[in-house]
Amino acid sequence: PPYMCRITRKDKEGKETVLHRGFNIKKIFIPSNPDNIMVNVDIKGAELRVYTAYSHDEKMIEALLKGLDIHSFTASKINKIAYEKVEAERYWDKAIKKMRDIAKRVVFGTFYGAGAYKIAEQIGGTKEEAQRVIDLLFEAFPALRQYIEGTKQQVRSRQFVKTHFGRFRRFRLAHANRELFAEACREAVNFLIQSTASDLVLSQLCEVSDNLDKLEGEMLLTVHDSMTFELPRTMMDIQEVSVEKSGNEKKILVDKKGLLHEFMDEWIVQRVKDKYDWLPVPFLYDVEAGPSYGEVKEIERWTG
C-alpha cells in the first residue's frame, strides 16, 4: 500500500534503511456503513489489452487469450527462458522477480514514449542496459515496433491520430522542427493506448454503477484502471482456502458466494465483448475486498 511520511536513509553504498515506514493513508477511506465492505475491481493489463487492438500483435493476443500473466510472458520472451519458470519462481527468486519487473517497466515505458535514458532511471540501470532491453523487447515483439512506426507515419502524413472511440489528437506543429515531431510521436503512441483504455474503463464503470443496486452496492470512485465501491458483507462469503500453485501450497482468499464475480463477468467481460468487436482479447479483472480502501486483499474466484 502507499505510505505517506515514509522516512528512509541511504548509506555510502546506496543501501536504503527505513527509519519510519510511514502511514497507510488509504485506510482512512472506509464504508459508509459498518455492515459494508470495500471492494476494488482492477482491470488486468488494460493498456496491454488495448495495445493489441492497434498492433494486432499475434504473440501478445495468444498469451492473453490463454490467460497467461502478461508480464511473466514478456520477461520470458525478452530473456529467452521458459514462461513456466518465470511464473513459478517470480514469487521467491529475486533475479526472476527483477527480470519480470524490468520487463514490465520497459513495456510501459515504451508505451509512454520514454527513451533509453528515462527507462534507465526507472529500472535503476545504465542507458546502455536500458537500450539492450528495449532492443530485446522489439526483437521479441516486432509488432510493437511496427505499431510505433505506424503511429509515427500517421503523425507525419495526417498530423493527427484517432482512437477506436473516435477521439482525435491533433499535432499541428509536428512539422515545425525535429524536436516537436519527436514529441508529437511520443504523445501519439501513448494517446491511442491511454485514451482508449480510459474510455473502456469509464464506460464500464458507468454500467457497473447503474446496475450495482442489484448487489445493494454503491459506487465510490475510480483510480486509473480500477473502480471502488462498497457492498453489504452479506453479498460475499470470503474464506481462506489452501490451493496448489506452481507445485507449492498457497493460502488464498475466495468468495464462495460468487455473486460479485458473476456480476462483473456480465458487466465488464461480456459487455465489452458485445460492444467493442475491435478488441481482440477479453477485458478481464481482479477483485480485492477489505474493511477499508487501504486494507483490501485479492479475492479469487471460487472453483470448488
Backbone bond lengths (Angstrom), bond angles and torsions (degrees), N, CA, C in turn:
res aa  C-N    CA-C-N  psi(-1)  N-CA   C-N-CA  omega(-1)  CA-C   N-CA-C  phi
1 P - - - 1.465 - - 1.526 110.95 -
2 P 1.331 118.64 156.56 1.468 121.13 179.98 1.520 110.81 -74.57
3 Y 1.304 116.60 127.00 1.463 120.85 179.62 1.514 109.98 -108.67
4 M 1.353 115.84 133.20 1.458 121.37 175.48 1.525 108.86 -98.08
5 C 1.327 115.30 156.90 1.468 122.57 178.49 1.529 111.24 60.94
6 R 1.314 116.92 30.03 1.456 121.81 177.92 1.526 108.90 -73.21
7 I 1.317 117.34 132.89 1.468 121.64 -178.13 1.531 109.47 -118.10
8 T 1.312 116.38 123.67 1.468 121.05 178.69 1.525 109.93 -131.20
9 R 1.323 114.26 163.78 1.471 119.39 177.69 1.526 108.21 -141.89
10 K 1.327 116.39 138.58 1.462 121.23 178.81 1.527 110.08 -107.83
11 D 1.345 115.47 138.83 1.461 119.21 177.01 1.524 109.20 -87.77
12 K 1.326 116.92 -173.58 1.462 121.74 -175.37 1.530 112.13 -62.83
13 E 1.332 116.60 -30.54 1.465 119.66 179.56 1.530 112.72 -84.02
14 G 1.322 116.41 -1.16 1.450 119.91 179.56 1.514 114.09 89.54
15 K 1.338 117.51 3.03 1.466 120.32 178.72 1.520 109.07 -73.51
16 E 1.346 115.56 132.70 1.460 121.31 -175.24 1.519 111.49 -96.71
17 T 1.319 114.65 132.63 1.466 121.12 175.96 1.524 108.87 -115.19
18 V 1.326 116.48 130.88 1.467 121.09 179.96 1.529 108.67 -86.23
19 L 1.329 116.23 115.60 1.458 121.15 178.02 1.524 111.49 -87.70
20 H 1.350 116.33 -33.55 1.462 121.27 176.45 1.516 107.32 -148.33
21 R 1.338 116.75 123.41 1.463 120.29 -174.75 1.519 112.77 -69.63
22 G 1.318 118.46 -15.39 1.454 121.62 178.70 1.520 112.69 89.34
23 F 1.310 115.82 -164.20 1.465 121.10 -175.01 1.528 109.97 -125.93
24 N 1.308 115.79 133.86 1.461 121.33 177.02 1.521 108.96 -77.58
25 I 1.324 115.69 93.71 1.458 121.28 -172.67 1.536 111.99 -66.61
26 K 1.334 117.82 -23.62 1.460 120.46 -179.06 1.524 112.53 -67.03
27 K 1.321 117.05 -18.69 1.461 119.74 -177.94 1.532 112.78 -68.89
28 I 1.334 117.00 -14.06 1.461 118.77 179.69 1.530 111.04 -76.05
29 F 1.343 118.24 -13.65 1.458 121.70 179.95 1.524 108.36 -92.59
30 I 1.327 115.67 108.61 1.460 121.63 -174.90 1.532 109.62 -125.00
31 P 1.332 117.87 163.09 1.468 120.07 178.43 1.522 111.55 -63.07
32 S 1.313 116.11 155.03 1.462 121.00 179.74 1.527 111.95 -72.85
33 N 1.342 115.79 -17.04 1.458 121.75 -179.05 1.529 108.59 -129.79
34 P 1.331 119.15 130.61 1.470 121.00 -178.92 1.524 113.38 -61.03
35 D 1.329 117.51 -16.79 1.463 120.71 178.00 1.531 112.10 -87.25
36 N 1.335 116.35 1.47 1.467 120.84 179.71 1.523 111.41 -101.33
37 I 1.322 114.98 168.35 1.452 122.11 179.14 1.524 108.42 -131.95
38 M 1.335 116.44 144.55 1.464 120.75 178.25 1.524 109.07 -82.25
39 V 1.329 115.97 134.90 1.460 121.70 179.28 1.525 109.08 -126.34
40 N 1.328 115.77 133.80 1.462 121.16 176.72 1.527 108.14 -122.22
41 V 1.321 117.08 125.11 1.458 122.56 178.19 1.517 108.23 -112.57
42 D 1.314 115.66 119.92 1.464 121.30 -175.28 1.527 109.36 -115.10
43 I 1.325 117.04 129.33 1.461 120.90 178.36 1.527 108.80 -72.31
44 K 1.308 116.34 131.83 1.464 121.52 -176.32 1.531 110.38 -80.16
45 G 1.350 115.33 112.32 1.464 120.37 175.56 1.513 113.62 55.64
46 A 1.335 116.92 49.52 1.471 120.72 -175.97 1.527 111.94 -56.06
47 E 1.338 117.44 -44.98 1.458 120.38 -177.45 1.523 112.03 -64.21
48 L 1.339 116.46 -41.54 1.458 119.69 -179.97 1.522 111.53 -66.88
49 R 1.317 116.95 -35.52 1.461 120.61 177.24 1.528 110.40 -66.30
50 V 1.333 116.52 -42.26 1.462 120.53 178.28 1.532 110.56 -67.54
51 Y 1.319 116.31 -37.01 1.470 120.57 178.30 1.530 111.27 -54.20
52 T 1.344 117.26 -39.03 1.459 119.92 -178.71 1.526 111.76 -65.63
53 A 1.328 117.39 -25.04 1.467 120.80 179.25 1.524 111.54 -70.14
54 Y 1.319 117.04 -26.87 1.467 121.21 -179.13 1.523 112.67 -99.15
55 S 1.327 116.77 -30.78 1.467 119.97 -175.98 1.526 113.23 -97.47
56 H 1.353 116.17 -25.18 1.473 121.96 -173.46 1.533 110.30 54.03
57 D 1.321 114.40 39.98 1.471 122.29 -179.46 1.528 109.33 -67.30
58 E 1.340 116.84 107.56 1.461 121.25 -174.27 1.529 112.45 -62.87
59 K 1.322 117.03 -38.68 1.467 120.27 -179.76 1.527 110.89 -65.04
60 M 1.324 115.99 -45.12 1.459 120.49 -178.59 1.533 110.58 -68.69
61 I 1.315 116.56 -39.71 1.463 120.69 178.93 1.520 110.54 -62.58
62 E 1.326 116.31 -44.99 1.465 120.46 179.79 1.531 111.36 -61.31
63 A 1.342 116.17 -43.20 1.465 120.64 -179.72 1.522 111.26 -63.42
64 L 1.329 116.70 -41.92 1.462 120.68 -179.11 1.530 111.42 -70.50
65 L 1.318 116.97 -36.55 1.466 120.23 177.65 1.527 111.31 -67.16
66 K 1.322 115.98 -30.17 1.464 120.17 178.03 1.527 112.15 -80.36
67 G 1.337 116.45 -9.37 1.459 119.99 -179.79 1.509 113.71 78.48
68 L 1.336 117.55 22.91 1.456 120.86 179.84 1.527 110.09 -73.32
69 D 1.346 115.53 153.63 1.463 119.60 171.24 1.522 106.78 -69.80
70 I 1.320 115.90 114.92 1.455 119.25 -168.40 1.529 112.86 -67.56
71 H 1.325 118.41 -31.03 1.463 119.84 -179.63 1.531 111.06 -75.71
72 S 1.321 116.84 -34.65 1.463 119.99 173.44 1.527 109.89 -66.61
73 F 1.329 115.73 -39.04 1.462 120.64 178.71 1.532 110.82 -63.17
74 T 1.339 115.96 -45.86 1.465 120.28 179.18 1.527 110.82 -61.72
75 A 1.331 116.51 -44.83 1.466 120.71 179.51 1.518 111.10 -61.42
76 S 1.337 116.75 -39.30 1.465 119.81 -179.34 1.519 111.46 -66.32
77 K 1.330 117.45 -38.63 1.460 121.15 179.90 1.525 111.56 -70.84
78 I 1.345 116.22 -42.27 1.460 120.01 -178.89 1.526 110.67 -64.55
79 N 1.336 116.44 -42.86 1.461 121.22 -174.74 1.526 113.43 -95.49
80 K 1.360 115.31 0.59 1.471 121.09 175.63 1.527 112.42 57.01
81 I 1.340 115.44 47.15 1.454 121.12 173.73 1.524 108.59 -128.06
82 A 1.318 116.37 162.68 1.466 120.49 -174.61 1.521 111.70 -63.82
83 Y 1.328 115.37 137.24 1.461 120.83 177.12 1.521 110.98 -57.85
84 E 1.331 116.01 -41.27 1.459 120.82 -177.81 1.524 111.31 -60.21
85 K 1.322 116.59 -35.50 1.473 120.46 179.45 1.521 110.80 -67.57
86 V 1.346 116.17 -44.97 1.473 120.20 179.29 1.520 110.27 -61.98
87 E 1.324 116.56 -46.69 1.457 121.12 -176.03 1.530 111.74 -67.46
88 A 1.330 116.66 -35.42 1.464 120.28 -178.01 1.521 112.76 -76.51
89 E 1.343 117.20 -31.89 1.465 120.43 -171.17 1.530 114.20 -107.31
90 R 1.331 117.60 -2.87 1.472 119.09 -175.41 1.518 113.35 -67.30
91 Y 1.325 117.83 -18.20 1.455 120.63 -178.21 1.527 112.77 -82.40
92 W 1.342 117.31 -24.88 1.468 119.02 -175.22 1.523 114.07 -127.13
93 D 1.327 118.91 -20.81 1.465 121.65 -179.90 1.536 108.81 -91.08
94 K 1.324 116.72 113.89 1.466 121.03 -175.89 1.526 112.09 -62.15
95 A 1.328 117.10 -37.15 1.465 120.64 -178.90 1.535 110.63 -66.43
96 I 1.331 116.48 -42.85 1.466 120.81 178.97 1.521 110.20 -67.12
97 K 1.327 116.27 -41.84 1.468 120.91 178.94 1.526 110.54 -60.73
98 K 1.343 116.38 -44.07 1.468 120.17 179.34 1.530 110.08 -64.51
99 M 1.321 116.12 -40.77 1.460 121.91 179.00 1.529 110.53 -58.27
100 R 1.340 115.33 -44.31 1.463 120.60 -179.67 1.529 110.51 -68.28
101 D 1.333 117.30 -42.09 1.467 121.10 179.68 1.524 111.08 -62.32
102 I 1.337 116.57 -41.64 1.466 120.63 179.57 1.523 110.22 -64.32
103 A 1.330 116.54 -43.85 1.469 120.36 178.84 1.529 110.35 -58.96
104 K 1.325 116.11 -44.20 1.459 121.53 -179.35 1.529 110.49 -62.24
105 R 1.328 116.84 -46.30 1.470 120.46 -178.37 1.522 111.80 -66.08
106 V 1.327 116.48 -37.66 1.464 119.87 -178.98 1.525 110.69 -68.84
107 V 1.332 117.51 -41.04 1.463 120.88 178.33 1.521 110.40 -61.61
108 F 1.332 117.15 -50.52 1.461 119.68 -179.54 1.523 111.51 -67.41
109 G 1.339 116.50 -35.71 1.458 119.79 176.16 1.512 111.50 -60.62
110 T 1.324 115.72 -38.72 1.466 120.76 177.94 1.527 110.55 -65.96
111 F 1.332 116.64 -41.86 1.471 120.22 176.59 1.522 111.32 -61.36
112 Y 1.328 116.62 -36.11 1.464 121.06 -178.01 1.521 111.84 -81.83
113 G 1.341 116.79 -0.57 1.455 120.55 178.11 1.515 114.00 80.34
114 A 1.333 117.11 17.09 1.466 120.40 -179.49 1.525 110.59 -75.47
115 G 1.328 115.51 144.95 1.456 120.98 176.72 1.516 111.32 -93.89
116 A 1.316 115.71 -174.32 1.468 120.99 -176.69 1.526 111.67 -60.62
117 Y 1.329 117.13 -37.47 1.466 119.76 -177.49 1.530 110.70 -64.89
118 K 1.346 116.66 -45.96 1.460 120.85 -178.84 1.525 110.96 -68.00
119 I 1.321 117.23 -41.21 1.457 120.96 179.70 1.523 110.54 -66.10
120 A 1.333 117.18 -33.98 1.471 120.80 177.21 1.526 110.45 -60.08
121 E 1.329 116.77 -39.00 1.461 121.25 177.18 1.528 110.64 -64.48
122 Q 1.321 116.02 -40.24 1.465 120.82 -177.14 1.526 112.52 -69.05
123 I 1.334 117.26 -36.19 1.462 120.04 -177.51 1.521 112.64 -96.49
124 G 1.347 116.12 -2.16 1.460 119.53 178.85 1.514 113.37 69.51
125 G 1.335 116.78 36.59 1.462 121.09 179.57 1.511 111.23 -129.68
126 T 1.334 115.63 -170.82 1.461 120.82 178.85 1.528 109.87 -86.35
127 K 1.329 114.73 166.32 1.457 120.12 178.04 1.524 110.53 -61.74
128 E 1.343 116.11 -37.54 1.462 121.01 -179.88 1.533 111.40 -65.89
129 E 1.336 116.23 -40.64 1.469 120.72 178.12 1.520 110.67 -64.65
130 A 1.327 115.14 -42.06 1.461 119.58 179.37 1.527 110.95 -63.46
131 Q 1.321 116.39 -43.26 1.460 120.76 -179.91 1.526 110.70 -64.15
132 R 1.333 116.82 -36.16 1.469 120.55 178.67 1.526 110.36 -62.63
133 V 1.344 116.95 -43.33 1.465 120.58 179.88 1.532 110.44 -68.45
134 I 1.320 116.96 -38.36 1.470 120.85 177.64 1.527 109.91 -61.35
135 D 1.343 116.33 -45.01 1.471 120.48 179.28 1.523 111.28 -62.42
136 L 1.336 116.60 -39.97 1.466 120.66 177.98 1.520 111.06 -66.34
137 L 1.338 116.26 -35.95 1.461 121.07 177.93 1.526 110.54 -63.35
138 F 1.324 116.88 -46.67 1.460 120.94 179.50 1.527 111.23 -66.46
139 E 1.334 115.72 -32.76 1.463 119.95 177.99 1.527 110.46 -68.13
140 A 1.336 115.85 -41.42 1.466 120.75 -179.35 1.528 112.22 -73.71
141 F 1.344 115.65 -33.52 1.470 120.57 -178.00 1.534 109.65 -127.74
142 P 1.324 117.70 76.86 1.471 119.98 -178.49 1.523 113.27 -59.70
143 A 1.342 117.73 -25.36 1.463 120.53 179.07 1.525 111.32 -64.78
144 L 1.334 117.26 -26.24 1.461 120.87 178.10 1.520 110.25 -66.06
145 R 1.328 116.79 -45.71 1.460 120.03 177.08 1.525 110.27 -62.99
146 Q 1.327 116.83 -40.48 1.461 120.69 179.91 1.531 111.07 -63.56
147 Y 1.342 116.35 -38.71 1.467 119.98 177.60 1.528 110.35 -62.29
148 I 1.324 115.86 -46.13 1.472 120.28 -179.14 1.520 110.63 -63.69
149 E 1.329 116.73 -46.80 1.461 120.01 -178.77 1.535 111.11 -66.56
150 G 1.337 116.64 -37.25 1.458 120.05 177.99 1.521 112.07 -65.00
151 T 1.343 115.78 -38.04 1.469 120.08 177.94 1.524 110.60 -67.59
152 K 1.325 116.31 -39.85 1.477 120.09 176.60 1.523 110.37 -60.26
153 Q 1.321 116.62 -39.51 1.461 120.64 -179.54 1.530 110.79 -64.56
154 Q 1.339 116.45 -36.87 1.469 119.46 176.85 1.528 110.81 -64.18
155 V 1.325 116.32 -41.44 1.466 120.08 178.42 1.524 109.60 -63.75
156 R 1.324 115.95 -40.57 1.469 120.58 -177.25 1.529 111.34 -67.90
157 S 1.343 116.37 -42.98 1.463 119.66 -172.66 1.529 113.68 -90.12
158 R 1.372 116.77 -32.19 1.465 118.88 -174.83 1.520 114.29 -116.10
159 Q 1.308 116.79 -17.42 1.464 123.56 -177.87 1.531 112.17 64.04
160 F 1.317 116.82 23.67 1.465 120.22 173.30 1.526 109.01 -160.08
161 V 1.337 114.77 160.84 1.465 121.12 170.83 1.528 107.23 -129.75
162 K 1.342 115.67 157.77 1.456 120.81 -175.10 1.523 109.16 -134.56
163 T 1.329 117.48 132.42 1.459 121.50 -179.66 1.528 110.75 -84.69
164 H 1.329 116.21 171.26 1.461 121.36 177.35 1.526 111.75 -66.41
165 F 1.335 116.92 -17.17 1.465 120.69 177.23 1.525 111.59 -90.64
166 G 1.325 116.93 0.31 1.456 120.36 177.93 1.516 114.52 88.03
167 R 1.339 117.13 9.87 1.472 119.32 177.21 1.524 109.90 -80.87
168 F 1.334 115.76 136.28 1.455 121.56 179.24 1.524 110.11 -104.43
169 R 1.304 116.32 147.32 1.465 121.39 167.45 1.522 105.98 -129.34
170 R 1.316 115.94 115.42 1.464 121.31 -175.53 1.528 110.90 -99.74
171 F 1.318 115.22 145.55 1.466 121.63 -178.20 1.531 108.42 -129.26
172 R 1.326 114.71 75.85 1.464 120.77 -173.97 1.527 112.86 -65.28
173 L 1.335 116.68 -27.51 1.469 119.68 -176.20 1.518 112.60 -101.20
174 A 1.338 116.88 12.63 1.464 120.34 -175.12 1.529 112.57 -59.65
175 H 1.324 117.10 -29.80 1.463 120.11 -177.07 1.530 113.21 -94.08
176 A 1.323 116.40 3.13 1.467 119.38 -177.47 1.521 111.98 -64.41
177 N 1.323 116.61 -45.44 1.463 120.34 177.06 1.528 108.79 -160.53
178 R 1.326 115.88 174.48 1.460 121.41 -175.06 1.529 111.88 -64.46
179 E 1.322 116.56 -37.96 1.464 120.47 -177.83 1.522 111.29 -66.04
180 L 1.341 117.25 -43.66 1.461 120.74 179.91 1.532 111.23 -68.84
181 F 1.327 116.26 -32.95 1.460 119.44 177.66 1.529 110.37 -66.87
182 A 1.326 116.86 -43.99 1.467 121.08 179.09 1.526 110.68 -62.35
183 E 1.332 116.16 -40.50 1.465 120.53 178.65 1.526 110.89 -65.42
184 A 1.328 116.94 -41.23 1.461 121.25 179.09 1.526 110.99 -63.33
185 C 1.328 116.75 -39.54 1.466 120.88 -179.89 1.523 110.99 -65.27
186 R 1.325 116.49 -42.50 1.468 119.83 178.24 1.532 110.62 -61.97
187 E 1.330 115.76 -43.84 1.466 120.05 -179.34 1.527 111.18 -66.34
188 A 1.327 117.25 -37.06 1.463 121.05 -178.77 1.531 110.99 -66.69
189 V 1.337 116.73 -44.94 1.467 121.65 178.72 1.528 109.85 -58.42
190 N 1.316 115.87 -43.27 1.459 121.36 -179.06 1.523 111.77 -72.38
191 F 1.325 116.46 -40.43 1.465 121.44 -174.40 1.522 112.35 -61.16
192 L 1.321 117.18 -46.72 1.461 120.15 -177.17 1.530 110.99 -57.24
193 I 1.320 116.37 -43.10 1.464 120.72 -177.55 1.513 111.50 -76.63
194 Q 1.330 117.57 -51.22 1.464 121.13 -175.22 1.524 112.38 -66.44
195 S 1.320 116.94 -43.58 1.461 119.87 -178.29 1.525 110.89 -65.76
196 T 1.326 116.24 -43.44 1.462 119.68 -179.23 1.523 111.05 -66.61
197 A 1.327 117.13 -43.24 1.467 120.84 178.64 1.527 110.30 -60.58
198 S 1.331 116.25 -42.89 1.465 120.63 179.43 1.525 111.17 -63.11
199 D 1.336 117.39 -44.23 1.458 120.71 -179.84 1.534 111.25 -64.31
200 L 1.319 116.76 -38.04 1.458 120.29 177.83 1.526 111.51 -63.06
201 V 1.327 115.46 -47.83 1.464 120.35 -179.17 1.528 110.46 -62.97
202 L 1.329 116.54 -46.58 1.466 119.92 -176.95 1.527 112.08 -68.34
203 S 1.328 116.86 -34.97 1.472 118.55 179.28 1.524 110.01 -64.29
204 Q 1.345 116.41 -39.19 1.460 119.03 179.64 1.519 112.46 -79.09
205 L 1.318 117.00 -28.56 1.462 119.81 174.32 1.529 109.59 -60.12
206 C 1.333 117.05 -41.20 1.464 120.42 179.75 1.525 110.61 -63.99
207 E 1.339 117.33 -42.39 1.456 120.05 -179.27 1.527 111.54 -69.61
208 V 1.338 116.19 -40.05 1.461 119.92 176.82 1.524 109.80 -61.59
209 S 1.351 115.97 -45.97 1.462 120.65 -179.25 1.529 111.59 -60.96
210 D 1.338 116.49 -41.15 1.463 120.82 -178.70 1.524 112.82 -66.95
211 N 1.334 116.53 -23.46 1.468 120.09 -175.79 1.521 113.85 -114.31
212 L 1.344 116.54 4.10 1.456 120.60 -175.73 1.536 112.41 -67.73
213 D 1.323 115.38 -17.28 1.470 118.01 178.26 1.529 112.09 -64.60
214 K 1.340 116.60 -18.07 1.462 120.55 176.94 1.521 111.19 -65.59
215 L 1.350 115.76 -24.60 1.464 121.48 175.78 1.525 110.84 -106.47
216 E 1.343 115.85 9.01 1.466 122.01 -178.42 1.527 111.01 61.36
217 G 1.328 116.04 32.77 1.459 120.95 -178.47 1.508 112.81 -104.92
218 E 1.338 115.74 173.16 1.468 122.08 179.33 1.525 109.53 -140.72
219 M 1.336 115.30 127.46 1.463 120.80 178.46 1.522 109.95 -71.59
220 L 1.349 116.32 139.98 1.460 120.49 -177.37 1.527 112.64 -116.20
221 L 1.313 117.84 -49.70 1.465 119.30 -174.66 1.517 110.81 -163.55
222 T 1.331 114.87 169.97 1.458 121.63 172.23 1.518 108.75 -132.47
223 V 1.323 116.25 141.91 1.463 122.42 176.72 1.525 107.75 -133.16
224 H 1.327 116.26 111.93 1.464 121.88 -179.56 1.534 110.84 55.22
225 D 1.333 117.67 -110.33 1.463 121.63 -175.54 1.520 112.32 -101.39
226 S 1.314 117.74 23.61 1.462 119.84 -177.03 1.529 110.93 -130.12
227 M 1.326 114.77 161.31 1.461 121.54 174.20 1.527 107.86 -132.45
228 T 1.325 115.63 138.39 1.461 120.65 -176.05 1.516 109.71 -122.08
229 F 1.332 115.61 133.69 1.461 120.80 179.61 1.527 108.98 -147.72
230 E 1.328 116.02 174.55 1.461 120.16 176.59 1.518 109.81 -118.92
231 L 1.338 114.13 146.47 1.457 121.74 179.92 1.524 109.53 -133.02
232 P 1.323 117.90 153.82 1.468 119.17 170.69 1.534 109.34 -62.33
233 R 1.304 116.88 139.46 1.467 120.42 -179.85 1.527 111.66 -57.37
234 T 1.325 116.17 -28.35 1.463 119.88 -177.52 1.531 112.77 -67.80
235 M 1.347 116.86 -14.86 1.452 120.25 179.68 1.530 112.12 -78.97
236 M 1.346 116.30 -11.90 1.456 120.44 179.42 1.520 109.65 -129.93
237 D 1.317 116.39 147.84 1.462 122.44 175.99 1.532 106.42 -123.60
238 I 1.343 115.69 83.89 1.460 121.15 -173.76 1.523 110.25 -85.65
239 Q 1.327 115.56 123.66 1.457 121.45 179.88 1.522 110.17 -136.41
240 E 1.325 115.95 153.10 1.458 121.09 177.36 1.527 109.21 -94.33
241 V 1.337 116.13 129.45 1.459 120.62 179.29 1.525 109.33 -132.03
242 S 1.318 116.99 160.11 1.464 122.54 177.73 1.527 108.95 -100.88
243 V 1.332 115.57 131.95 1.466 121.03 177.46 1.519 108.93 -134.10
244 E 1.315 116.11 161.95 1.461 120.91 177.32 1.517 108.94 -99.98
245 K 1.338 115.55 122.87 1.459 121.23 178.99 1.517 109.02 -130.99
246 S 1.333 115.38 123.58 1.461 121.58 179.37 1.523 111.73 54.16
247 G 1.327 116.12 38.36 1.455 120.44 176.46 1.510 114.59 83.45
248 N 1.329 117.43 -1.10 1.461 121.05 -179.61 1.531 110.31 -120.34
249 E 1.327 115.07 146.60 1.458 119.22 176.45 1.517 109.30 -80.74
250 K 1.325 115.53 133.91 1.464 120.64 -176.73 1.521 109.33 -138.12
251 K 1.317 115.68 141.57 1.464 120.53 176.96 1.530 109.32 -92.13
252 I 1.323 115.77 130.70 1.457 120.62 179.68 1.523 109.20 -132.23
253 L 1.332 115.48 163.78 1.462 121.54 174.99 1.518 108.71 -99.73
254 V 1.317 116.42 134.44 1.465 120.99 178.10 1.526 109.46 -129.58
255 D 1.320 115.15 155.43 1.466 121.20 174.53 1.517 107.15 -105.22
256 K 1.318 116.10 104.20 1.462 120.04 -174.81 1.529 113.27 -72.00
257 K 1.323 117.48 -18.63 1.467 118.83 176.22 1.522 111.00 -74.39
258 G 1.315 116.34 -41.94 1.458 120.57 176.26 1.510 115.92 75.43
259 L 1.341 118.10 6.09 1.461 120.56 -177.84 1.522 112.16 -64.85
260 L 1.334 116.18 -40.50 1.460 119.59 -177.43 1.528 110.90 -67.49
261 H 1.330 117.61 -43.61 1.463 120.09 178.82 1.536 111.05 -63.36
262 E 1.316 117.06 -38.82 1.468 120.26 177.40 1.532 110.39 -63.18
263 F 1.322 115.95 -41.82 1.465 121.58 179.74 1.530 110.23 -63.55
264 M 1.337 117.01 -45.83 1.461 121.12 -178.75 1.531 111.67 -69.67
265 D 1.303 116.88 -34.00 1.465 119.97 175.22 1.529 110.16 -58.29
266 E 1.333 115.07 -40.86 1.467 119.81 -178.38 1.517 112.42 -72.63
267 W 1.346 116.79 -47.87 1.463 120.35 -170.02 1.526 114.62 -94.13
268 I 1.310 117.50 -6.53 1.468 119.56 173.36 1.526 110.00 -116.44
269 V 1.319 117.48 -63.44 1.464 120.56 -173.93 1.534 111.64 -64.80
270 Q 1.332 116.63 -55.80 1.460 119.56 -174.50 1.519 112.78 -70.58
271 R 1.323 117.05 -40.04 1.468 119.60 -178.08 1.527 111.85 -65.82
272 V 1.332 117.10 -39.42 1.471 119.65 177.36 1.529 109.52 -64.80
273 K 1.321 116.61 -41.55 1.470 120.70 178.34 1.518 111.10 -61.20
274 D 1.332 116.71 -41.54 1.462 121.12 -178.14 1.524 112.35 -71.18
275 K 1.319 117.10 -37.82 1.468 120.57 -172.85 1.525 114.16 -87.77
276 Y 1.328 117.62 -32.85 1.461 120.21 -170.27 1.523 110.70 -123.95
277 D 1.339 116.14 83.98 1.459 120.24 -177.05 1.530 112.78 -72.34
278 W 1.335 117.06 -7.68 1.468 120.00 177.84 1.527 112.52 -79.88
279 L 1.333 117.73 -10.42 1.465 120.97 178.09 1.530 108.39 -89.29
280 P 1.329 118.67 113.95 1.469 120.55 -172.44 1.524 114.95 -81.71
281 V 1.326 117.77 -4.34 1.463 120.76 -178.24 1.529 109.14 -129.05
282 P 1.334 118.22 156.47 1.470 119.75 179.81 1.519 112.36 -69.34
283 F 1.325 115.39 150.75 1.461 122.82 178.01 1.526 106.34 -95.78
284 L 1.329 117.28 97.57 1.459 122.36 -173.62 1.524 111.35 -101.56
285 Y 1.312 116.67 173.83 1.458 121.38 -172.44 1.526 111.30 -150.00
286 D 1.330 115.52 163.14 1.465 123.63 170.32 1.520 108.01 -119.15
287 V 1.327 116.55 148.21 1.466 121.96 179.56 1.527 109.57 -114.73
288 E 1.338 115.44 134.39 1.465 122.22 173.26 1.520 108.02 -127.22
289 A 1.318 116.70 148.49 1.466 120.07 178.16 1.518 109.98 -148.96
290 G 1.336 115.69 153.55 1.457 120.09 -179.74 1.513 111.57 -178.65
291 P 1.320 117.27 177.41 1.469 121.20 -178.22 1.528 113.55 -71.52
292 S 1.348 117.32 -20.95 1.469 121.25 177.02 1.518 108.55 -145.88
293 Y 1.332 116.46 170.00 1.468 121.55 -179.30 1.530 110.82 -64.90
294 G 1.308 116.08 -26.32 1.463 120.19 -178.68 1.514 114.02 -91.57
295 E 1.330 117.49 1.43 1.463 120.57 -177.86 1.527 112.40 -126.99
296 V 1.323 116.48 22.54 1.462 119.06 179.76 1.526 110.53 -74.53
297 K 1.315 116.40 142.53 1.463 122.97 177.25 1.525 108.96 -127.27
298 E 1.324 115.28 152.46 1.459 119.50 -177.04 1.530 111.11 -63.55
299 I 1.311 114.72 132.64 1.461 122.09 177.27 1.522 107.62 -115.10
300 E 1.300 117.14 116.49 1.454 120.90 -176.69 1.530 111.61 -91.55
301 R 1.307 114.37 162.39 1.459 121.19 179.49 1.530 109.47 -70.16
302 W 1.323 116.59 136.01 1.465 121.41 178.98 1.531 108.44 -82.12
303 T 1.327 116.19 122.08 1.463 120.83 -179.46 1.510 112.38 -118.21
304 G 1.354 116.31 8.59 1.462 119.61 -177.76 1.518 113.13 -75.90
